[in-house]
Amino acid sequence: MDAVSRRLLKELQDLQRDRASSAATSELEELAPMDDADLLSWKATMRGPEGSPYEGGRFHLTIQVPSNYPLQPPKIEFVTRVCHPNVRFATGEICLDILKTAWSPAWTLRSTCLAIALLLNHPEPSSPLNVDAANLLRCGDQLGYESLVRMYTRIYAMQ
Amino acid sequence: MTSEQQTTPTGKEASVDVSDEQILAFEQEVKDAEARERPLIGELEPLSALYSEYERGSPVFCEKIKALDREYQGFRRCRGDGNCFFRAFAFAWFESALSGDDTTLERIRQRLTATKQQLLDVGFDWVALEDFYDMTVELLEMVARQRGQTLTEAATLSNELRLGFVSEQGVYSNAAVVHLRMVASAYLRAHADDYLPFLELATSMDQYCAQHVEAFGRESEEIHIIALTKALRSIVNVVYLDGSTANDGRVSVHPFDGTENATDATPAITLLYRPGHYDILYNRTAA
């Protein structure tokens, strides 16, 4: 078995072992390969963090694992539309340093997804992929920002 | 590294520029091009091979290489893929274990085994790191097994080790690189108060380590050498081959001594540093 499959299988076993204990507390509702025959494509579902304007929403993501993972980061995108300063609205592309320049092989798919859940609640408006959402924050319009996010969460993430 | 794009919430993009993925892909291409030119770890070469590269260039380099030739029997090239310090260290460290006496091998084995606890102590997720650790241990043991069997010559063992480093697209030596990066990172995280004040651009040790120490392919600086030698209680002598004419044009040697006392020392490793790159140097007395 090649190194990437061995590593992914290990992560999968770890996820299955901890599923019962962590599902209730974590925002990560689901994280699994799309198909048992292909360990390089995964899907994830996360709940909008409580107390955030994403609360109540369920967000789906796709994860493409490169063949030299974990030396290189996985490619993770939102499938569900999400309004967030660091997510491109049209494509779901995520701007998060650990997915790019600050990736370390110490991350797992699970810890990476949890970092994305954390990003939902901690936007970084100085490096935006969604300038309109970022501008509301940059001008200090917290109310306007949260209303916009809540609206899009309701439209796209609460079916 | 962030692309600012005028994206509206309705998804209309006013301008398109180069994405981070494209930049990363381009950087990877440059590294891959280098990879095709040089093996991860080369064979032992005389310093005259290095001299010929500079013959028509800098006279300062030429003089320094001649001086090195008198003192060192040769050098071994490492691929310049950003991991050269860690890969050179791993090779030279294991090579010293294999060519030394049983005490040296046992000592290096113990230092390597002890790193597992060092990583767990700073809270790393073992699921993510155990493969790298296991493969690093296996890389050493593959050759150590042959060492025990017969009166195998040191040069043969070195060559077996080299094969272990380059075979299967370097999957074992890449694992060793990752593992040693995590060991250096764990040391810095455990001693954050001592080292953070010296890291100008870092906001936190966690952030610095993830971005500059753990990231595969990220170039090493002095702090990486300090951290690794301290964590493994080893000695690295870095021989600086640069265009400087200070010190009467002699090459300067910077020792990094991570030992705690003289009795637990393992053989010193000598690396040849040219600005931006590390190779391995061999003393005339050794081997």
Interface residues (C-beta under 8 A of the other chain):
Chain A: A3 R6 R7 K10 E11 D14 P70 L71 Q72 K75 C83 R88 F89 A90 E93 C95 D97 I98 K100 T101 A102 W103 S104 P105 A106 W107 T108 S111 S127 P128 L129 N130 V131 D132 A133 L148 Y152
Chain B: M1 T2 S3 E4 Q5 Q6 T7 T8 P9 T10 G11 E13 S19 D20 E21 L24 Q28 F124 D125 V127 A128 L129 E130 D131 F132 V171 N174 A175 V178 M182 S185 Q207 C209 A210 Q211 E214 A215 F216 G217
